[in-house]
Amino acid sequence: MGQRAEHDRAGSTAQRVRGVLAIPAFRRLWGVTAITATAEWQSLLALSALATQLTSGYQAQSFALGGVVATKLLPAMVLGPLAGALADKLDRRHVMVVCDVLRAALFLSIPLVATLAWLFTATFLIELCALFWIPAKDASIPNLLRRPDQVETANQLSLIMTYGLAVLVASGIFTALSKLSPVLVHSAEESAYLALSLNGIAYACCALTVGTRIPEISGRAVTRRDVQPGLLAMLRDGVAFVRGTPLVRGLVIGILGAFAAGGAVIACAKLYSTSLGGGNAAYGLLFASLFVGLGLGMALTPLAARRVRHRGLFGLAIVAAGLALVIVALAPQLIVALLAVILVGCAGGVAFLTGLTIIGAQVTDEMRGRTIAFVQSLVRLDLLASMALVPFVVGLVQQRTITLFNERMTIDGTRPVLLCAGLLAAVVGLLAHRQMDDRLDGSLLADLRTALRGPSRSDSPALSDSPAGRR
């Protein structure tokens, strides 16, 4: 049955959402995702604020802020692949409960110890727990659903919550705590401690919910645990699967290029807003526009998937994001930049949701945890490398003013970097599309023609690590 038929059977977007949320196990897991995502964003705000409050001097505060970001990304460099292998080998529900209990204890310990050294140590350990928790959670989602075509809707709900509603709720909670700090506590430092304590309580509640209310998360891991190979063998099999499967290999190539470009945007966004003649307000608008576009892209993905197969849609979205980023680099005015940033976010949202849908629907349960962990580790490492390199490259370009389209614009290091990042993303999108498309006439133009003609046929069944799955 074709992909269009699957979507027609599921009905409208509202009906698909109701159908997924009608599944008790997924509904409870989605609630847990909402709480943990809100706590994660709030922790970024609270830890960043606390790091500056525990230091004095501009340079020390800058180092502390960079240290928080680096510490949150560092665990992926240490134990990323191991986290996915354990998600496939151990009972996923037990992994999630243990990680949530540890995160609760670590968040509650930060106000008790109240030192910068422990803040960094606890942050590293918290992110280490998240590195194990996320693959276990994401790999379990397809097993909670009733039909394979529900994977896309389930991922859509999770991503909208994680990168949309949770961001707004976390910002609102942290802002409210900061405003009410004179009433609730005695200092801004104590308001950050209060936010972190609330996070600890939230993770404890999530551990209780997962442990007692969602036994389905354990899935098939319990029945197969005794016959699974050793951990090192699973790691080798996971790497071989990613390297030997064109679909997953193309997915990895696309993600590497897309997030390298994303890291470049994050690293130079503040200086770019200055080149447009704006300040903190322009920076805030650019940041908000990216998330607006991200949410819009996730909402539009099911509609786009009715016309273009997921294999083709992923590469198309990355190419579109790259071309939109080129427009950002050339934008002479803030309004043009904002519209282009929305397009970048929209294409990124389509690619992100499509990639997760491909993994959830077409990678078998035995390999899913390792694949998700591998992709997430690459994303973190890619972002870290890009954010570390881009400021150095930006500093090599001297600032100058030129006239383009009868508009005077300031050129500094941010625009060449954004231009190169956009072109890189477009090229990588083409490479990813070529790797992932299994048709003889597979090309971006062919997928565009298919989208204009009508619905596409469904993607292939779930992949395995068998030779057939690797061809």
DONUDO-855128 format. One line per field, with one value per residue (C-alpha): residue number from 0; x, y negated, z. Coordinates in steps of 0.1 Angstrom, whole numbers. Example, Ala and Ser with C-alpha at 12.3 -4.5 7.8 and 13.67 -1.06 7.14 Angstrom:
n = [0, 1]
px = [123, 137]
py = [45, 11]
pz = [78, 71]
END
This chain:
n = [0, 1, 2, 3, 4, 5, 6, 7, 8, 9, 10, 11, 12, 13, 14, 15, 16, 17, 18, 19, 20, 21, 22, 23, 24, 25, 26, 27, 28, 29, 30, 31, 32, 33, 34, 35, 36, 37, 38, 39, 40, 41, 42, 43, 44, 45, 46, 47, 48, 49, 50, 51, 52, 53, 54, 55, 56, 57, 58, 59, 60, 61, 62, 63, 64, 65, 66, 67, 68, 69, 70, 71, 72, 73, 74, 75, 76, 77, 78, 79, 80, 81, 82, 83, 84, 85, 86, 87, 88, 89, 90, 91, 92, 93, 94, 95, 96, 97, 98, 99, 100, 101, 102, 103, 104, 105, 106, 107, 108, 109, 110, 111, 112, 113, 114, 115, 116, 117, 118, 119, 120, 121, 122, 123, 124, 125, 126, 127, 128, 129, 130, 131, 132, 133, 134, 135, 136, 137, 138, 139, 140, 141, 142, 143, 144, 145, 146, 147, 148, 149, 150, 151, 152, 153, 154, 155, 156, 157, 158, 159, 160, 161, 162, 163, 164, 165, 166, 167, 168, 169, 170, 171, 172, 173, 174, 175, 176, 177, 178, 179, 180, 181, 182, 183, 184, 185, 186, 187, 188, 189, 190, 191, 192, 193, 194, 195, 196, 197, 198, 199, 200, 201, 202, 203, 204, 205, 206, 207, 208, 209, 210, 211, 212, 213, 214, 215, 216, 217, 218, 219, 220, 221, 222, 223, 224, 225, 226, 227, 228, 229, 230, 231, 232, 233, 234, 235, 236, 237, 238, 239, 240, 241, 242, 243, 244, 245, 246, 247, 248, 249, 250, 251, 252, 253, 254, 255, 256, 257, 258, 259, 260, 261, 262, 263, 264, 265, 266, 267, 268, 269, 270, 271, 272, 273, 274, 275, 276, 277, 278, 279, 280, 281, 282, 283, 284, 285, 286, 287, 288, 289, 290, 291, 292, 293, 294, 295, 296, 297, 298, 299, 300, 301, 302, 303, 304, 305, 306, 307, 308, 309, 310, 311, 312, 313, 314, 315, 316, 317, 318, 319, 320, 321, 322, 323, 324, 325, 326, 327, 328, 329, 330, 331, 332, 333, 334, 335, 336, 337, 338, 339, 340, 341, 342, 343, 344, 345, 346, 347, 348, 349, 350, 351, 352, 353, 354, 355, 356, 357, 358, 359, 360, 361, 362, 363, 364, 365, 366, 367, 368, 369, 370, 371, 372, 373, 374, 375, 376, 377, 378, 379, 380, 381, 382, 383, 384, 385, 386, 387, 388, 389, 390, 391, 392, 393, 394, 395, 396, 397, 398, 399, 400, 401, 402, 403, 404, 405, 406, 407, 408, 409, 410, 411, 412, 413, 414, 415, 416, 417, 418, 419, 420, 421, 422, 423, 424, 425, 426, 427, 428, 429, 430, 431, 432, 433, 434, 435, 436, 437, 438, 439, 440, 441, 442, 443, 444, 445, 446, 447, 448, 449, 450, 451, 452, 453, 454, 455, 456, 457, 458, 459, 460, 461, 462, 463, 464, 465, 466, 467, 468, 469, 470]
px = [0, 14, 23, -6, -30, -14, -19, -55, -62, -49, -70, -64, -36, -59, -71, -36, -26, -57, -49, -14, -23, -51, -24, -19, 18, 28, 7, 24, 59, 50, 41, 75, 92, 74, 87, 123, 125, 113, 138, 166, 160, 155, 187, 206, 193, 198, 233, 244, 232, 246, 280, 283, 271, 298, 326, 337, 352, 342, 368, 360, 323, 329, 349, 323, 295, 316, 324, 287, 281, 313, 305, 270, 285, 315, 299, 291, 329, 334, 305, 282, 283, 283, 250, 233, 247, 234, 200, 198, 213, 196, 160, 153, 128, 155, 180, 156, 146, 182, 192, 163, 170, 207, 197, 173, 201, 226, 204, 195, 232, 242, 226, 239, 276, 273, 307, 317, 338, 309, 285, 307, 311, 274, 265, 289, 273, 238, 245, 261, 228, 209, 232, 219, 183, 175, 184, 165, 134, 136, 142, 112, 87, 79, 73, 46, 26, -1, 9, 42, 26, 22, 59, 60, 32, 47, 81, 63, 46, 79, 99, 73, 72, 110, 119, 87, 64, 92, 114, 86, 75, 111, 118, 85, 93, 128, 117, 90, 115, 139, 112, 99, 133, 131, 99, 108, 145, 172, 193, 194, 219, 193, 166, 189, 193, 155, 151, 177, 159, 126, 144, 155, 119, 107, 132, 123, 86, 96, 115, 84, 62, 84, 91, 55, 32, 49, 61, 57, 90, 109, 97, 114, 147, 137, 130, 161, 186, 200, 208, 224, 261, 286, 288, 319, 304, 273, 294, 312, 279, 265, 294, 293, 255, 259, 288, 272, 237, 233, 201, 217, 250, 233, 214, 247, 262, 233, 232, 269, 266, 233, 246, 280, 260, 238, 268, 281, 248, 248, 285, 281, 245, 253, 279, 257, 228, 253, 262, 225, 226, 207, 216, 202, 167, 177, 196, 165, 143, 167, 168, 130, 126, 147, 125, 93, 106, 116, 81, 65, 87, 78, 41, 44, 64, 34, 20, 53, 57, 24, 41, 78, 92, 111, 143, 141, 125, 155, 180, 156, 151, 189, 194, 166, 181, 215, 201, 180, 212, 229, 201, 208, 244, 235, 205, 209, 182, 169, 134, 150, 173, 143, 123, 154, 161, 125, 131, 163, 144, 115, 137, 157, 125, 115, 149, 150, 116, 121, 155, 139, 110, 134, 153, 121, 103, 131, 158, 150, 145, 178, 198, 177, 192, 228, 218, 201, 230, 255, 236, 232, 269, 278, 254, 270, 306, 297, 282, 311, 337, 318, 312, 349, 362, 338, 348, 384, 375, 352, 381, 403, 380, 382, 350, 341, 310, 298, 267, 246, 212, 214, 216, 247, 256, 284, 306, 325, 335, 300, 287, 315, 311, 273, 277, 302, 279, 249, 268, 282, 247, 234, 262, 259, 221, 228, 252, 228, 200, 222, 232, 196, 177, 173, 158, 178, 165, 168, 176, 164, 146, 129, 116, 104, 86, 70, 58, 42, 26, 11, 17, 47, 50, 59, 94, 109, 103, 125, 162, 182, 218, 215, 232, 199, 194, 229, 226]
py = [0, -34, -62, -83, -54, -51, -88, -87, -57, -76, -106, -143, -156, -161, -125, -111, -130, -118, -83, -84, -101, -75, -49, -51, -40, -66, -93, -88, -87, -120, -135, -124, -139, -172, -174, -163, -187, -216, -207, -204, -239, -254, -238, -255, -289, -283, -268, -296, -322, -305, -300, -338, -345, -322, -340, -377, -395, -395, -370, -346, -348, -343, -312, -299, -303, -285, -259, -251, -246, -225, -204, -197, -186, -167, -134, -126, -125, -99, -74, -82, -48, -29, -46, -32, 3, 4, -9, 22, 46, 37, 32, -3, -11, -3, -25, -54, -50, -48, -78, -99, -90, -100, -133, -141, -136, -156, -186, -186, -184, -216, -240, -219, -220, -255, -256, -262, -230, -209, -227, -216, -181, -177, -191, -166, -137, -149, -151, -116, -103, -121, -104, -70, -81, -96, -66, -43, -66, -72, -35, -24, -47, -25, 4, -15, -23, -2, -8, -17, -48, -63, -67, -100, -115, -103, -118, -150, -154, -147, -172, -199, -195, -194, -223, -243, -243, -232, -261, -286, -269, -267, -304, -314, -295, -308, -344, -341, -327, -355, -382, -367, -361, -391, -376, -339, -341, -367, -368, -359, -331, -315, -318, -297, -272, -271, -264, -235, -221, -221, -202, -176, -171, -169, -141, -122, -123, -111, -81, -71, -74, -54, -28, -22, -34, -25, 12, 14, -5, 26, 40, 71, 64, 84, 116, 113, 101, 136, 144, 111, 108, 90, 52, 49, 72, 50, 19, 34, 45, 10, -7, 19, 14, -24, -21, 7, -6, -33, -47, -52, -63, -90, -100, -105, -124, -148, -153, -161, -188, -202, -206, -219, -247, -250, -253, -281, -300, -297, -307, -339, -349, -377, -393, -388, -408, -436, -437, -442, -473, -456, -447, -423, -428, -418, -388, -378, -381, -360, -333, -333, -331, -300, -282, -295, -280, -248, -243, -252, -226, -199, -207, -206, -174, -150, -171, -170, -133, -126, -138, -129, -98, -102, -91, -120, -145, -144, -154, -180, -196, -199, -214, -239, -248, -255, -277, -296, -301, -316, -342, -349, -355, -380, -397, -435, -442, -426, -418, -398, -380, -371, -356, -337, -324, -311, -292, -278, -266, -253, -231, -220, -210, -189, -172, -166, -150, -130, -116, -104, -89, -70, -56, -47, -31, -15, -5, 27, 27, 46, 18, -13, -23, -22, -41, -69, -72, -72, -100, -120, -117, -129, -159, -169, -165, -183, -213, -214, -214, -240, -263, -261, -268, -294, -322, -318, -321, -350, -369, -365, -387, -425, -445, -466, -484, -477, -486, -457, -461, -498, -490, -497, -466, -458, -428, -410, -375, -363, -366, -346, -319, -318, -317, -288, -270, -273, -260, -232, -222, -222, -200, -176, -174, -164, -137, -124, -122, -102, -78, -73, -70, -34, -41, -41, -75, -89, -126, -158, -168, -134, -138, -173, -160, -133, -159, -178, -148, -132, -109, -87, -51, -40, -36, -2, 20, 19, 25, 51, 58, 86, 86, 79, 48, 35, 36]
pz = [0, -9, 14, 4, 13, 47, 54, 41, 63, 93, 84, 91, 112, 142, 138, 136, 167, 186, 175, 188, 221, 226, 233, 271, 271, 245, 261, 295, 278, 259, 293, 306, 275, 282, 318, 309, 279, 300, 328, 302, 288, 322, 334, 305, 316, 353, 349, 326, 350, 380, 363, 358, 394, 409, 390, 388, 359, 322, 311, 339, 332, 295, 303, 327, 301, 275, 301, 306, 269, 264, 295, 281, 248, 261, 272, 235, 229, 257, 257, 228, 210, 243, 253, 223, 227, 263, 251, 228, 253, 286, 297, 283, 311, 338, 320, 319, 356, 368, 347, 360, 396, 391, 374, 402, 428, 408, 404, 440, 450, 431, 456, 485, 473, 457, 440, 404, 402, 413, 389, 360, 374, 380, 346, 329, 349, 341, 304, 306, 320, 292, 267, 279, 286, 251, 229, 253, 251, 213, 205, 226, 208, 178, 201, 219, 188, 170, 134, 116, 100, 135, 140, 121, 141, 174, 165, 154, 188, 207, 187, 189, 226, 230, 207, 209, 239, 263, 253, 260, 293, 305, 296, 313, 345, 347, 340, 367, 392, 384, 388, 420, 435, 459, 473, 472, 480, 488, 456, 419, 428, 451, 423, 401, 429, 432, 395, 397, 427, 408, 381, 406, 418, 381, 373, 404, 393, 358, 373, 393, 362, 339, 366, 376, 348, 315, 316, 278, 274, 283, 250, 236, 253, 283, 263, 242, 268, 276, 240, 230, 221, 243, 245, 223, 196, 196, 192, 162, 147, 152, 134, 106, 102, 98, 74, 54, 50, 23, 39, 73, 58, 38, 69, 87, 59, 57, 95, 96, 70, 84, 120, 109, 92, 123, 146, 123, 127, 164, 168, 148, 153, 178, 156, 125, 142, 148, 111, 104, 126, 154, 190, 215, 202, 167, 181, 201, 169, 149, 176, 179, 141, 139, 164, 147, 114, 132, 145, 112, 94, 118, 114, 75, 73, 71, 43, 24, 30, 12, -20, -16, 0, 33, 16, -9, 15, 39, 12, -3, 31, 37, 3, 9, 43, 27, 0, 26, 46, 15, 15, 52, 43, 16, 34, 34, 59, 92, 77, 49, 73, 96, 67, 55, 90, 92, 60, 74, 105, 85, 63, 93, 110, 80, 79, 116, 118, 86, 98, 131, 112, 89, 119, 138, 109, 89, 114, 133, 170, 175, 159, 167, 200, 186, 155, 174, 199, 170, 152, 184, 192, 158, 162, 195, 182, 150, 168, 193, 164, 144, 173, 183, 147, 135, 159, 149, 112, 118, 135, 104, 82, 86, 88, 58, 43, 7, -14, -26, -44, -35, 2, 23, 44, 68, 58, 85, 91, 98, 62, 44, 71, 67, 29, 31, 56, 33, 3, 24, 35, 0, -13, 16, 10, -26, -14, 12, -13, -37, -9, 4, -28, -40, -74, -107, -117, -82, -82, -66, -99, -100, -65, -73, -104, -83, -58, -86, -103, -72, -43, -39, -31, 4, 17, 20, 50, 81, 76, 93, 96, 72, 38, 21, 43, 34, -4]
END
